[in-house]
């Protein structure tokens, strides 16, 4: 166990049925956490939970639509029933893999509202559902999934992630007095099925060519930061957006 304060705790990871979310879920399990795989895709979610159990960890799958207040409340209740409460929440779920490509001025309004409901409101709904259990257990940690797209002005996806950064900082202020820390990870371009479906190989190569560490990220590259943000090593860290991006974004 490399990260103190993770073993024996309960981590809810949304969108954990594949990609970076799966890496988060398996990373927490490897550190001895009990993991709730909160996922809309039943097949993917059940697969990941079963894989964790097969490796000797504790995990349960909960069918979760983060854009639904009722579903998020049910997910939090299921986590409590399975493991007694919630210590960590990783708000990873988002629309990306099957995202429609359009401009802010041309995107269908109903699709835009659905997109923002999942990518932004979903993190808030999950937090509202889970934070009470964290308060009862003396505190906790929330990690939101941002993106380097937040700082690049790239349509409604980037807008949703920039708003996630603002949500992270606002929640850090609100929940700090309850000993709940709220931070975000902003991955750069990462080698997932979602990226492969939305960008060509040629475009990916062009993107990373100018990075100081000139390669795509891998889902596992994000895991250490998530574990750090939930460990005792980061107990005075909150309201931060940490880019894990090979140096793609350099901010003052």
C-alpha positions as CSV (number, residue, x, y, z in Angstrom):
1,X,0.0,0.0,0.0
2,X,1.7,3.2,-1.2
3,X,-1.0,5.8,-0.2
4,X,-1.9,6.1,3.5
5,X,-5.6,6.6,4.4
6,X,-7.1,4.6,1.5
7,X,-7.2,1.1,2.8
8,X,-10.5,0.1,4.3
9,X,-12.3,3.2,3.0
10,X,-15.2,3.3,0.6
11,X,-14.8,4.9,-2.8
12,X,-17.6,5.7,-5.3
13,X,-16.3,6.0,-8.8
14,X,-18.8,7.1,-11.5
15,X,-18.3,6.2,-15.1
16,X,-16.1,3.3,-14.0
17,X,-17.1,0.8,-16.7
18,X,-14.1,1.5,-18.9
19,X,-11.3,4.0,-19.7
20,X,-10.0,6.3,-17.0
21,X,-12.9,5.5,-14.7
22,X,-12.0,1.8,-14.7
23,X,-8.4,2.6,-14.0
24,X,-9.5,4.7,-11.0
25,X,-11.8,2.0,-9.6
26,X,-9.1,-0.7,-9.9
27,X,-6.5,1.7,-8.5
28,X,-8.5,2.3,-5.4
29,X,-9.2,-1.4,-5.0
30,X,-5.5,-2.2,-5.3
31,X,-4.9,0.2,-2.4
32,X,-7.4,-1.7,-0.3
33,X,-10.5,0.5,-0.7
34,X,-13.9,-1.0,-1.1
35,X,-15.2,0.3,-4.5
36,X,-18.7,1.2,-5.8
37,X,-18.6,1.0,-9.6
38,X,-21.3,3.6,-10.4
39,X,-22.0,3.2,-14.1
40,X,-24.7,3.7,-16.7
41,X,-23.5,0.8,-18.8
42,X,-24.5,-2.3,-17.0
43,X,-22.2,-4.7,-18.9
44,X,-19.1,-2.5,-18.4
45,X,-19.9,-1.8,-14.8
46,X,-20.5,-5.4,-13.9
47,X,-17.3,-6.4,-15.7
48,X,-15.2,-4.0,-13.8
49,X,-16.7,-5.0,-10.4
50,X,-16.2,-8.6,-11.2
51,X,-12.6,-8.1,-12.2
52,X,-11.9,-6.3,-8.9
53,X,-13.4,-9.2,-7.0
54,X,-11.5,-11.7,-9.0
55,X,-8.3,-9.9,-8.0
56,X,-9.2,-10.2,-4.3
57,X,-10.7,-6.8,-3.9
58,X,-14.2,-5.7,-2.7
59,X,-16.5,-4.0,-5.3
60,X,-20.1,-3.7,-6.1
61,X,-21.8,-2.4,-9.3
62,X,-24.6,0.1,-9.0
63,X,-26.5,1.2,-12.1
64,X,-26.2,5.0,-12.1
65,X,-27.4,7.8,-14.3
66,X,-25.5,10.8,-12.9
67,X,-27.9,13.2,-14.7
68,X,-30.8,12.0,-12.6
69,X,-31.2,13.2,-9.0
70,X,-33.2,10.1,-8.1
71,X,-30.5,7.7,-9.6
72,X,-27.7,9.5,-7.7
73,X,-29.6,9.3,-4.4
74,X,-30.1,5.6,-5.0
75,X,-26.5,5.1,-5.8
76,X,-25.4,6.7,-2.6
77,X,-27.9,4.6,-0.6
78,X,-26.7,1.5,-2.3
79,X,-23.1,2.3,-1.4
80,X,-24.2,2.7,2.2
81,X,-26.0,-0.6,2.2
82,X,-23.1,-2.4,0.6
83,X,-20.2,-1.0,2.6
84,X,-21.6,1.2,5.4
85,X,-21.0,4.6,4.1
86,X,-18.9,6.7,1.7
87,X,-15.4,8.3,2.1
88,X,-14.4,9.2,-1.4
89,X,-16.2,10.2,-4.5
90,X,-14.6,10.3,-8.0
91,X,-16.9,12.2,-10.4
92,X,-15.5,10.7,-13.6
93,X,-18.7,10.1,-15.7
94,X,-19.2,12.3,-18.7
95,X,-20.4,12.4,-22.3
96,X,-17.3,12.1,-24.5
97,X,-17.0,8.8,-26.4
98,X,-20.3,9.3,-28.3
99,X,-20.3,13.1,-28.2
100,X,-21.9,14.8,-31.1
101,X,-19.5,17.3,-32.7
102,X,-21.0,20.7,-33.3
103,X,-20.3,24.4,-32.5
104,X,-21.8,26.3,-29.6
105,X,-23.8,28.3,-32.0
106,X,-25.2,25.3,-33.9
107,X,-25.6,22.5,-31.4
108,X,-29.2,21.4,-30.9
109,X,-30.4,23.0,-27.7
110,X,-31.9,19.8,-26.2
111,X,-28.6,18.0,-26.8
112,X,-26.6,20.8,-25.2
113,X,-28.8,20.7,-22.1
114,X,-28.4,16.9,-21.9
115,X,-24.7,17.2,-22.3
116,X,-24.3,19.8,-19.6
117,X,-26.6,17.9,-17.3
118,X,-24.3,14.9,-17.4
119,X,-20.9,16.6,-17.6
120,X,-21.5,19.4,-15.1
121,X,-24.7,18.8,-13.1
122,X,-23.9,15.1,-12.7
123,X,-20.9,15.9,-10.5
124,X,-23.0,18.2,-8.4
125,X,-25.9,15.7,-8.1
126,X,-23.5,13.0,-7.0
127,X,-21.8,15.3,-4.5
128,X,-25.2,16.3,-3.1
129,X,-26.1,12.6,-2.8
130,X,-22.8,11.5,-1.1
131,X,-21.6,14.3,1.1
132,X,-23.9,13.6,4.0
133,X,-22.3,10.2,4.5
134,X,-18.9,11.7,4.4
135,X,-19.9,14.2,7.1
136,X,-21.2,11.4,9.3
137,X,-17.8,9.6,8.9
138,X,-15.8,12.7,9.8
139,X,-14.8,13.9,6.4
140,X,-13.8,12.7,3.0
141,X,-12.4,13.6,-0.4
142,X,-14.1,14.4,-3.8
143,X,-12.2,14.3,-7.0
144,X,-13.8,15.7,-10.1
145,X,-12.8,14.9,-13.6
146,X,-11.9,18.0,-15.6
147,X,-9.8,18.2,-18.8
148,X,-7.1,20.3,-20.3
149,X,-9.9,21.2,-22.8
150,X,-11.2,23.6,-20.0
151,X,-8.4,26.0,-20.9
152,X,-8.5,25.7,-24.7
153,X,-11.8,27.1,-25.7
154,X,-13.0,24.0,-27.5
155,X,-16.8,24.1,-27.7
156,X,-19.3,22.8,-25.2
157,X,-17.0,20.0,-24.0
158,X,-14.3,22.5,-22.9
159,X,-17.1,24.7,-21.5
160,X,-18.4,21.9,-19.4
161,X,-14.9,21.2,-18.0
162,X,-14.2,24.8,-17.3
163,X,-17.5,24.9,-15.4
164,X,-16.4,21.8,-13.5
165,X,-13.3,23.7,-12.4
166,X,-15.5,26.4,-11.0
167,X,-17.8,23.8,-9.3
168,X,-14.7,22.2,-7.7
169,X,-13.6,25.5,-6.2
170,X,-17.1,26.4,-5.0
171,X,-17.6,23.0,-3.4
172,X,-14.2,23.2,-1.8
173,X,-15.3,26.3,0.0
174,X,-18.7,24.9,1.0
175,X,-17.5,21.5,2.2
176,X,-14.2,22.5,3.8
177,X,-15.7,23.2,7.2
178,X,-17.0,19.6,7.1
179,X,-13.5,18.3,6.5
180,X,-14.3,17.3,2.9
181,X,-11.7,18.2,0.4
182,X,-12.7,18.8,-3.3
183,X,-10.1,18.8,-6.1
184,X,-10.1,18.0,-9.8
185,X,-7.8,16.2,-12.2
186,X,-7.5,17.6,-15.7
187,X,-6.2,14.8,-18.0
188,X,-4.5,15.7,-21.3
189,X,-5.3,13.5,-24.4
190,X,-5.4,10.0,-23.1
191,X,-5.4,6.7,-24.9
192,X,-8.9,5.5,-24.4
193,X,-11.7,4.2,-26.7
194,X,-13.4,7.5,-26.2
195,X,-10.4,9.4,-27.7
196,X,-10.0,6.9,-30.5
197,X,-13.7,7.4,-31.5
198,X,-13.5,11.2,-31.5
199,X,-10.1,11.8,-33.1
200,X,-8.0,10.2,-35.8
201,X,-4.5,8.7,-35.3
202,X,-3.0,11.5,-37.3
203,X,-4.6,14.2,-35.2
204,X,-3.5,12.5,-32.0
205,X,0.1,12.4,-33.3
206,X,-0.1,16.1,-34.2
207,X,-1.5,16.9,-30.7
208,X,1.3,15.3,-28.7
209,X,4.2,16.2,-31.0
210,X,4.8,19.5,-29.1
211,X,4.3,18.1,-25.6
212,X,7.3,18.1,-23.3
213,X,6.5,14.4,-22.7
214,X,5.5,13.6,-26.3
215,X,3.0,10.8,-26.0
216,X,-0.6,10.2,-25.3
217,X,-1.5,9.7,-21.6
218,X,-2.6,6.3,-20.4
219,X,-5.5,5.8,-18.0
220,X,-3.0,4.5,-15.4
221,X,-1.2,7.9,-15.5
222,X,-4.2,9.5,-13.7
223,X,-4.5,7.0,-10.9
224,X,-1.7,8.1,-8.7
225,X,-3.0,11.7,-8.6
226,X,-6.5,10.5,-7.7
227,X,-5.1,8.3,-4.9
228,X,-2.9,11.2,-3.6
229,X,-5.9,13.5,-3.5
230,X,-7.8,11.0,-1.3
231,X,-4.8,10.1,0.9
232,X,-3.6,11.6,4.1
233,X,-0.7,13.1,2.1
234,X,-3.1,15.7,0.7
235,X,-5.0,16.5,3.8
236,X,-4.4,20.3,3.4
237,X,-5.0,20.3,-0.4
238,X,-8.4,21.5,-1.6
239,X,-9.9,23.6,-4.5
240,X,-7.0,22.6,-6.8
241,X,-7.2,21.6,-10.5
242,X,-4.2,19.4,-11.3
243,X,-3.3,18.8,-14.9
244,X,-1.9,15.4,-15.7
245,X,-1.1,16.0,-19.3
246,X,2.6,15.5,-20.2
247,X,3.1,19.3,-20.1
248,X,0.4,20.1,-22.7
249,X,-0.9,23.1,-20.6
250,X,1.5,25.4,-18.8
251,X,-0.3,28.0,-16.7
252,X,1.2,30.8,-14.5
